[in-house]
């Protein structure tokens, strides 16, 4: 019985550690939601009025994006561009 290749939402970067642009529509939806919420945070939690709330919101959104990339992306490792 052949093993099915997992379908990743995010491709690993060619150089360095981490993930690049999405591979699937699900990944693009995650990116769009992340940037929409980030833009909303800029409007709702203005940095000049609520800097701690703004930074906290950006950090939390980024951690959620990182978690989704970790679970749904190619396994992260340091890459030098060969594969």
VOGU-3710 file (C-alpha; in Angstrom, 3 decimals, decimal comma):
1> xxxxxxxxxx> 0,000/0,000/0,000  1,669/3,263/-1,110  2,064/6,025/1,419  0,356/9,250/0,414  2,602/12,332/0,370  1,370/14,897/2,915  -0,056/18,047/1,346  1,649/21,021/2,891  0,113/24,471/3,044  3,516/26,212/3,297
11> xxxxxxxxxx> 6,754/25,388/1,500  10,016/25,500/3,401  12,331/28,351/2,455  15,139/27,439/0,075  17,731/29,298/2,149  17,640/29,587/5,926  15,049/28,331/8,378  11,308/28,744/8,168  8,595/28,890/5,562  8,001/30,869/2,411
21> xxxxxxxxxx> 4,858/31,667/0,500  1,876/29,313/0,699  1,507/26,310/-1,612  -2,254/25,836/-1,311  -5,387/27,915/-1,158  -5,680/27,094/2,555  -2,279/28,678/3,150  -3,297/31,775/1,226  -6,458/32,048/3,342  -4,329/31,856/6,506
31> xxxxxxxxxx> -2,053/34,606/5,132  -5,030/36,791/4,153  -6,675/36,414/7,576  -3,354/37,156/9,318  -2,785/40,355/7,348  -6,429/41,439/7,658  -6,294/41,020/11,447  -2,936/42,799/11,509  -4,412/45,720/9,569  -7,384/45,748/11,928
41> xxxxxxxxxx> -4,994/45,848/14,876  -3,288/48,889/13,397  -6,656/50,669/13,261  -8,136/49,456/16,578  -5,031/49,415/18,762  -3,165/52,477/17,612  0,460/52,265/18,618  0,601/55,896/19,733  -2,342/55,409/22,149  -2,003/51,794/23,296
51> xxxxxxxxxx> 1,525/50,562/22,544  1,434/47,570/24,908  -1,905/46,334/23,576  -0,738/46,841/19,984  2,529/44,942/20,461  0,730/42,171/22,351  -1,808/41,779/19,542  0,933/41,620/16,883  2,935/39,067/18,881  -0,120/36,875/19,507
61> xxxxxxxxxx> -1,203/36,975/15,859  2,334/36,128/14,759  2,531/33,208/17,201  -0,717/31,822/15,813  0,658/32,140/12,261  3,867/30,409/13,345  1,871/27,566/14,925  -0,173/27,059/11,746  3,004/27,049/9,638  4,608/24,567/12,030
71> xxxxxxxxxx> 1,641/22,174/11,862  0,688/22,559/8,176  4,056/23,406/6,589  7,038/21,364/5,489  9,206/20,330/8,440  11,548/23,212/9,295  15,320/22,812/9,152  18,226/24,927/8,046  18,553/24,848/4,242  21,377/25,932/2,000
81> xxx> 19,466/25,936/-1,286  20,392/22,448/-2,517  17,021/20,750/-2,106
//
